[in-house]
Amino acid sequence: MRPALLALLASVSATASADDFPVSVDTADHKVVVEQVLTGLSIPWGIAFLPDGKALVTERPGSVSLVDLAAGTRVELKGVPGVAAENQGGMLDVQIAPSYATDGWVYLCYSIKGMQGLTTRISRHKLVGSELTDKQVLFTAEPFMKTVHHFGCRLQFDGKGHVFFGIGDRQERHMAQKLTSDNGKMHRINEDGTIPADNPFKNADGKPTSIWSYGHRNPQGVAFQPGTGELFVTEHGPRGGDEVNIIRRGENFGWPVITYGREYHGPSIGEGTHKDGMLQPAFQWTPSIGPSGLVFYSGPAFPKWNGNLLAGGMALTYVSRLTVDGDQVEEVEKLFEGRGWRIRDVEQGPDGNVYLLTDNGWLLRVRPE
């Protein structure tokens, strides 16, 4: 690792560990308190809230824990599928089915290893006590790749029987424009893993594929807008050009032909920022914030945030608060900036509070003071 990067990581770690929780923070509209629910997690990646007030939390090295949010305790689940925890791969997102109260399905997204390399897989399981059972594999991205980056993968249900998720380009950029590859795409499958007949693209045999949109680099946040049902996605650009995209059926979002980012060593990428037939982002960050989890806030705890997008930032370590007006998206506040919290996921709990997962192993609760 380069010395400059080591120094930066040391600085971030020192900043993060210096906080004496709970932390009182003045935001533009609300005075909030940030408190620790859990510490000691290993690169926590995703959180899903259960009807009984507990939550499931994934850790990238391969575990899934059942967390008591009130007591601040956790139990690692048995029956968790094996993962390929290499570089950006491992145990990624977790969500529960909209019908969880009656069928108990828990959905997981993670990377696996095969003879030809690594890929992203989605499976669902029943949660019985502290064990996952009845595993069903729903989706395995093709092709497997030797690279260890850009796996995606956030899961989101549309409430109409479908699951949406993104798969990154796996650092093989041309894959994002190839409709014969699952990489660099947003996908839509039925909750049982079958392919909806009205998906926009078909394979060589004339059968529908899971691809919903293409030309994506590495989608990391997925959220449906309440009321409209519009699908908003954040994705990583290269050096600059992180994006908020409003996903439209069958559309091409341009990567790597168009982008607002540049190569890490400086030169431009592709053909510029615009091209006919390729959609523009609704918003883009330059410099990159490293966007991660994404949620539309819609709760009583912070009424002035209702309808706003909250996007975690890993590179610039803040939560981006964005307003949405139709297709217009604007960043209006950088929450918790300067604290060095590398924020991996942002979710709204059933209590209306906001929960954050940080790469240094914290589960944080943001509540009104």
C-alpha positions, 0 to 999 in steps of 0.5 A: 500500500502506498505511504500516502494512502497509509497516512490518510487511513491513519488520519481517518482512523484517528478522527473516527476513534476520537469521538466520545459517543453519544455525539450531538450534531447540529444539522441545517434543520434538526439537532441530532444525537448519534449513538453507538448501537454496536462496535467491533463489526468487521466491515459491516455492509448491509442491514435489514430490520425485522418486525420484532425490532431486531435487525440482520447485519452482514459483514463482508468477511462472510458473517450475518448477525442477528442484532438486538437494537435495544440491548446492543448485542448480536448473535452470528447466524448459522447456515450462512452461505460460503463467500469469496471474501476477496478484495471488494467481494464477500458477504454484501447486502441483506433484505427481507421480503415484503411478505416476511411476516408470513413466509420468513424469506431473507435475501442475501447478496454475496460473491462466490468463486468458481473455476473461471473466477468470481461472480455475484450470487443472490439466494434466499433463506428462511430465518429459524431462530439463529439459523438460516435454512431452506437455501434457494439460489435465485441468481448467479451473474455470468460470466465469472471473472478473475477480477476482484472488484465491482461486484455491486450489490444492493437489493431492493423490492418494488412491492410488486413481486420483483427484486431489483439489484445492480452488478458492477462491471467487474473492472472490465469496462466493455462488459457494461455495454454488452447485453450478453453479460450480466456485468455493468447492469441493473437487474430485475427478477421475480421474488422466486428468481424467475425472469419477468416476461416483460423485461426489456431484453431477450437472449439469443433464444428469444427468452427474456433476461434479467437485465433492466438497464445497462451502461453502469460502472458499479451501482452501490445504492438502490432506493424506490421513491415513495409515491412515484415508485421511481428507482434511484441508484447511486454508482461509483465513477472513477476519479470523479463522476459518481452518479445518482441515476433515475433508472428507466426500463431498457435505457443505456446509462453510458459507461464507459462511453460517457462519464464525468469522471477521469482515469485515476492517473488523469486522462479523460475516458470515453467520448465525453459527457454526452452522447445521443441515446445515453441517459445523463445522471440526475446528479453527479459528484466530482470529486468522488464521495464513494457513494454507498447505501441509499434511502429515501427518508420518510419518517416522523423523527426528522420531518424536514428530511421527508422526501430527501435522499440520504446517501452514504459516502466512503471516500469523503466520509459524510452522508449526502442529503439530497432534495428531489424535484421530479428528475432534478436532484440537488445536494443540500447538506453534508451530514457528519462531515469531518468526522472521518466516518467511512459510511457503508450503508444508510437505512431508516429504521422502523422507529424513524431513526437513521442507522449507519454502518461504518467501515471501522465496525460501528452500527450507529443510530441517528435520533432527534436530540 
